[in-house]
Amino acid sequence: MANYRNIHGINIETVTSNPDNPANGQVWYNSTDQKLRGHVLNPAGAWATGGALNTGRFNVGGLGIQTAAIVFGGEGAGAGLSAANELYNGTAFTEVGDVNTARRFSGGAGTSTAGLAYGGEAGTASVANESWDGSSWTELGDLNAARAYGRGNGSQTSALYFGGEPNVVSNESWDGSSWTEVANLNTGRGFLAGAGANNTAVLAFGGSAPPQTAATESWNGSSWTEVADLNTATKSHMGSGTYTSALAYGGSADSDMTESWNGTAWTAAPNMSTGRGGANGAAGADNTSGLAVGVNVPTKSTEEFDSPAGSTREFDLS
């Protein structure tokens, strides 16, 4: 009769505490509790239509979480670059104070009441950096290098901006008062996506190297490490979550792909209802929620992703 090792190629791991981000089907023995446990994934979740933007656009910047997000900048049909800024409450968008510098593909970090918008393209690559207090934007210290088509993640006082076009490897860290150049990406690229809560824990994935890539890298505050690739090479996609629990969705040619990251590997998740590239998303708290705004042409439509968390179960050994 086949045992666990015959089936999976490894023995059941003995640990003193339950793993933080177990994979679906993972089994372990908790020696502290003296319990055999396993992790099972609940239903994979689904995409559904969200509230519509007031001003249709694409290549927007975004920050916050699915139920409290800011969408700023971008461009509209025949209208050029936009400075529009809208607040999402999980149901509807409300127009609020515009950014000072109209631009597209800028980085965003923070929350709907304490955010940061930086870089992007305002005719040419921009060094502009602005802080959001819930009602208005204030200009702060500029980036060291003008860049666009990179990606930003983090908080208002602890953010990272990485990558960009053409094939940018440089990386800058924000401490709340100034930007500092830090260690480069291993793979220079633009049109990438990322996830992360601060400037010491970020995940960068996909983009155009060129060609488009599936490469994924993890940032620990001092260096980038190559980790497991996306299953699908993509660019102009979106990302949300943290460096141990993230979502990647959409992409060029209006891709509808969605993948979920558990800290170790990417797994296919339910596709979007509408394929979207040139869009942006809100930085959801983990891989169970996301917000997609925009598409390759100016649009007001959005989508929301929701997935129940997995559960850990104990085995009856009697």
LINRAPE-V765971 format. One record per residue. RES is the residue in one letter. PSI is psi in whole degrees, 0 to 359 (999 if undefined). OMEGA is omega as a letter, one per 30 degrees, with the letter a starting at -180 (999 if undefined). BURIAL is # if it has 16 or more other C-alpha atoms within 10 Angstrom, else .. Layout:
# LINRAPE-V765971
res->RES psi->PSI omega->OMEGA burial->BURIAL
res->RES psi->PSI omega->OMEGA burial->BURIAL
This chain:
# LINRAPE-V765971
res->M psi->135 omega->l burial->.
res->A psi->138 omega->l burial->.
res->N psi->182 omega->a burial->.
res->Y psi->318 omega->a burial->.
res->R psi->321 omega->l burial->.
res->N psi->322 omega->a burial->.
res->I psi->314 omega->a burial->.
res->H psi->348 omega->l burial->.
res->G psi->2 omega->l burial->.
res->I psi->160 omega->l burial->.
res->N psi->164 omega->l burial->.
res->I psi->127 omega->a burial->.
res->E psi->139 omega->l burial->.
res->T psi->126 omega->a burial->.
res->V psi->162 omega->l burial->.
res->T psi->345 omega->l burial->.
res->S psi->154 omega->a burial->.
res->N psi->141 omega->l burial->#
res->P psi->150 omega->a burial->.
res->D psi->320 omega->a burial->.
res->N psi->69 omega->a burial->.
res->P psi->148 omega->l burial->#
res->A psi->160 omega->l burial->#
res->N psi->127 omega->a burial->.
res->G psi->356 omega->l burial->.
res->Q psi->137 omega->a burial->.
res->V psi->141 omega->l burial->#
res->W psi->159 omega->l burial->#
res->Y psi->121 omega->l burial->#
res->N psi->105 omega->a burial->#
res->S psi->338 omega->l burial->.
res->T psi->312 omega->l burial->.
res->D psi->348 omega->a burial->.
res->Q psi->50 omega->a burial->.
res->K psi->141 omega->l burial->.
res->L psi->124 omega->a burial->#
res->R psi->160 omega->l burial->#
res->G psi->160 omega->a burial->#
res->H psi->133 omega->l burial->#
res->V psi->136 omega->l burial->#
res->L psi->131 omega->l burial->.
res->N psi->178 omega->l burial->.
res->P psi->143 omega->a burial->.
res->A psi->350 omega->l burial->.
res->G psi->182 omega->a burial->#
res->A psi->159 omega->l burial->#
res->W psi->144 omega->l burial->#
res->A psi->156 omega->a burial->.
res->T psi->133 omega->l burial->.
res->G psi->185 omega->l burial->#
res->G psi->148 omega->a burial->#
res->A psi->142 omega->l burial->#
res->L psi->153 omega->l burial->#
res->N psi->326 omega->l burial->#
res->T psi->111 omega->a burial->#
res->G psi->132 omega->a burial->#
res->R psi->175 omega->l burial->#
res->F psi->176 omega->a burial->#
res->N psi->38 omega->a burial->#
res->V psi->166 omega->l burial->#
res->G psi->155 omega->a burial->#
res->G psi->155 omega->l burial->#
res->L psi->168 omega->l burial->#
res->G psi->198 omega->l burial->#
res->I psi->174 omega->a burial->#
res->Q psi->324 omega->a burial->#
res->T psi->1 omega->l burial->#
res->A psi->83 omega->a burial->#
res->A psi->158 omega->l burial->#
res->I psi->134 omega->l burial->#
res->V psi->123 omega->a burial->#
res->F psi->155 omega->l burial->#
res->G psi->206 omega->a burial->#
res->G psi->200 omega->l burial->#
res->E psi->152 omega->a burial->#
res->G psi->170 omega->a burial->#
res->A psi->114 omega->l burial->.
res->G psi->2 omega->a burial->.
res->A psi->357 omega->a burial->.
res->G psi->200 omega->a burial->.
res->L psi->148 omega->a burial->#
res->S psi->146 omega->l burial->#
res->A psi->4 omega->a burial->#
res->A psi->147 omega->a burial->#
res->N psi->128 omega->a burial->#
res->E psi->142 omega->l burial->#
res->L psi->130 omega->l burial->#
res->Y psi->132 omega->a burial->#
res->N psi->14 omega->a burial->.
res->G psi->348 omega->a burial->.
res->T psi->314 omega->a burial->.
res->A psi->156 omega->l burial->.
res->F psi->142 omega->l burial->#
res->T psi->134 omega->l burial->.
res->E psi->131 omega->l burial->.
res->V psi->192 omega->a burial->.
res->G psi->132 omega->a burial->#
res->D psi->154 omega->l burial->#
res->V psi->155 omega->a burial->#
res->N psi->326 omega->a burial->#
res->T psi->111 omega->l burial->#
res->A psi->132 omega->a burial->#
res->R psi->169 omega->l burial->#
res->R psi->160 omega->l burial->#
res->F psi->40 omega->l burial->#
res->S psi->162 omega->l burial->#
res->G psi->152 omega->l burial->#
res->G psi->145 omega->l burial->#
res->A psi->155 omega->l burial->#
res->G psi->203 omega->a burial->#
res->T psi->177 omega->a burial->#
res->S psi->351 omega->l burial->#
res->T psi->353 omega->l burial->#
res->A psi->83 omega->a burial->#
res->G psi->176 omega->a burial->#
res->L psi->134 omega->l burial->#
res->A psi->130 omega->a burial->#
res->Y psi->151 omega->l burial->#
res->G psi->203 omega->a burial->#
res->G psi->189 omega->a burial->#
res->E psi->120 omega->l burial->#
res->A psi->64 omega->a burial->#
res->G psi->308 omega->l burial->.
res->T psi->172 omega->l burial->.
res->A psi->142 omega->a burial->#
res->S psi->151 omega->l burial->#
res->V psi->0 omega->a burial->#
res->A psi->143 omega->a burial->#
res->N psi->124 omega->a burial->#
res->E psi->146 omega->a burial->#
res->S psi->137 omega->a burial->#
res->W psi->129 omega->a burial->#
res->D psi->12 omega->a burial->.
res->G psi->346 omega->l burial->.
res->S psi->332 omega->a burial->.
res->S psi->163 omega->a burial->.
res->W psi->140 omega->l burial->#
res->T psi->134 omega->l burial->.
res->E psi->134 omega->a burial->#
res->L psi->191 omega->l burial->#
res->G psi->132 omega->a burial->#
res->D psi->159 omega->l burial->#
res->L psi->157 omega->l burial->#
res->N psi->326 omega->a burial->.
res->A psi->130 omega->l burial->#
res->A psi->136 omega->l burial->#
res->R psi->155 omega->l burial->#
res->A psi->163 omega->l burial->#
res->Y psi->20 omega->l burial->#
res->G psi->197 omega->l burial->#
res->R psi->146 omega->l burial->#
res->G psi->149 omega->l burial->#
res->N psi->161 omega->l burial->#
res->G psi->209 omega->a burial->#
res->S psi->178 omega->a burial->#
res->Q psi->334 omega->a burial->#
res->T psi->0 omega->a burial->#
res->S psi->89 omega->a burial->#
res->A psi->165 omega->l burial->#
res->L psi->143 omega->l burial->#
res->Y psi->121 omega->a burial->#
res->F psi->149 omega->l burial->#
res->G psi->191 omega->a burial->#
res->G psi->178 omega->a burial->#
res->E psi->144 omega->f burial->#
res->P psi->122 omega->l burial->#
res->N psi->43 omega->a burial->#
res->V psi->132 omega->l burial->#
res->V psi->346 omega->a burial->#
res->S psi->161 omega->a burial->#
res->N psi->130 omega->l burial->#
res->E psi->143 omega->a burial->#
res->S psi->136 omega->a burial->#
res->W psi->129 omega->a burial->#
res->D psi->12 omega->a burial->.
res->G psi->345 omega->l burial->.
res->S psi->333 omega->a burial->.
res->S psi->161 omega->l burial->.
res->W psi->140 omega->l burial->#
res->T psi->133 omega->l burial->.
res->E psi->131 omega->a burial->.
res->V psi->187 omega->a burial->.
res->A psi->142 omega->a burial->#
res->N psi->156 omega->l burial->#
res->L psi->155 omega->l burial->#
res->N psi->325 omega->l burial->.
res->T psi->110 omega->l burial->#
res->G psi->135 omega->a burial->#
res->R psi->158 omega->l burial->#
res->G psi->178 omega->l burial->#
res->F psi->35 omega->a burial->#
res->L psi->178 omega->l burial->#
res->A psi->166 omega->a burial->#
res->G psi->172 omega->l burial->#
res->A psi->144 omega->l burial->#
res->G psi->152 omega->a burial->#
res->A psi->341 omega->a burial->#
res->N psi->185 omega->a burial->#
res->N psi->12 omega->l burial->#
res->T psi->0 omega->a burial->#
res->A psi->91 omega->a burial->#
res->V psi->148 omega->l burial->#
res->L psi->130 omega->l burial->#
res->A psi->134 omega->a burial->#
res->F psi->145 omega->l burial->#
res->G psi->195 omega->l burial->#
res->G psi->183 omega->a burial->#
res->S psi->118 omega->a burial->#
res->A psi->337 omega->f burial->#
res->P psi->175 omega->f burial->.
res->P psi->193 omega->l burial->.
res->Q psi->149 omega->a burial->#
res->T psi->160 omega->l burial->#
res->A psi->2 omega->a burial->#
res->A psi->138 omega->l burial->#
res->T psi->134 omega->l burial->#
res->E psi->146 omega->a burial->#
res->S psi->133 omega->a burial->#
res->W psi->130 omega->a burial->#
res->N psi->12 omega->a burial->.
res->G psi->345 omega->l burial->.
res->S psi->335 omega->a burial->.
res->S psi->160 omega->l burial->.
res->W psi->139 omega->l burial->#
res->T psi->131 omega->l burial->.
res->E psi->130 omega->l burial->#
res->V psi->191 omega->a burial->#
res->A psi->135 omega->a burial->#
res->D psi->157 omega->l burial->#
res->L psi->155 omega->l burial->#
res->N psi->333 omega->a burial->.
res->T psi->121 omega->l burial->#
res->A psi->136 omega->a burial->#
res->T psi->165 omega->l burial->#
res->K psi->168 omega->a burial->#
res->S psi->35 omega->a burial->#
res->H psi->188 omega->a burial->#
res->M psi->160 omega->l burial->#
res->G psi->151 omega->l burial->#
res->S psi->162 omega->l burial->#
res->G psi->208 omega->a burial->#
res->T psi->178 omega->a burial->#
res->Y psi->351 omega->l burial->#
res->T psi->353 omega->a burial->#
res->S psi->94 omega->a burial->#
res->A psi->166 omega->l burial->#
res->L psi->143 omega->l burial->#
res->A psi->133 omega->a burial->#
res->Y psi->152 omega->a burial->#
res->G psi->195 omega->l burial->#
res->G psi->182 omega->a burial->#
res->S psi->160 omega->a burial->#
res->A psi->30 omega->l burial->.
res->D psi->52 omega->l burial->#
res->S psi->146 omega->l burial->#
res->D psi->14 omega->a burial->#
res->M psi->150 omega->l burial->#
res->T psi->133 omega->l burial->#
res->E psi->147 omega->a burial->#
res->S psi->135 omega->a burial->#
res->W psi->129 omega->a burial->#
res->N psi->14 omega->a burial->#
res->G psi->347 omega->a burial->#
res->T psi->319 omega->a burial->.
res->A psi->159 omega->l burial->#
res->W psi->139 omega->l burial->#
res->T psi->138 omega->l burial->.
res->A psi->138 omega->l burial->#
res->A psi->171 omega->a burial->#
res->P psi->139 omega->a burial->#
res->N psi->157 omega->l burial->#
res->M psi->157 omega->l burial->#
res->S psi->324 omega->l burial->.
res->T psi->123 omega->l burial->#
res->G psi->137 omega->a burial->#
res->R psi->129 omega->l burial->#
res->G psi->168 omega->a burial->#
res->G psi->30 omega->a burial->#
res->A psi->188 omega->l burial->#
res->N psi->170 omega->a burial->#
res->G psi->171 omega->l burial->#
res->A psi->147 omega->a burial->#
res->A psi->76 omega->a burial->#
res->G psi->158 omega->a burial->#
res->A psi->333 omega->a burial->#
res->D psi->197 omega->a burial->#
res->N psi->16 omega->l burial->#
res->T psi->359 omega->l burial->#
res->S psi->149 omega->l burial->#
res->G psi->161 omega->l burial->#
res->L psi->124 omega->l burial->#
res->A psi->126 omega->a burial->#
res->V psi->128 omega->l burial->#
res->G psi->175 omega->l burial->#
res->V psi->183 omega->a burial->#
res->N psi->350 omega->l burial->#
res->V psi->156 omega->a burial->#
res->P psi->131 omega->a burial->#
res->T psi->158 omega->l burial->#
res->K psi->350 omega->a burial->#
res->S psi->150 omega->l burial->#
res->T psi->164 omega->l burial->#
res->E psi->149 omega->l burial->#
res->E psi->139 omega->l burial->#
res->F psi->133 omega->l burial->#
res->D psi->136 omega->l burial->#
res->S psi->131 omega->l burial->#
res->P psi->148 omega->l burial->.
res->A psi->159 omega->l burial->.
res->G psi->172 omega->a burial->#
res->S psi->148 omega->l burial->.
res->T psi->134 omega->a burial->.
res->R psi->150 omega->l burial->.
res->E psi->147 omega->l burial->.
res->F psi->140 omega->l burial->.
res->D psi->115 omega->a burial->.
res->L psi->4 omega->a burial->.
res->S psi->999 omega->999 burial->.
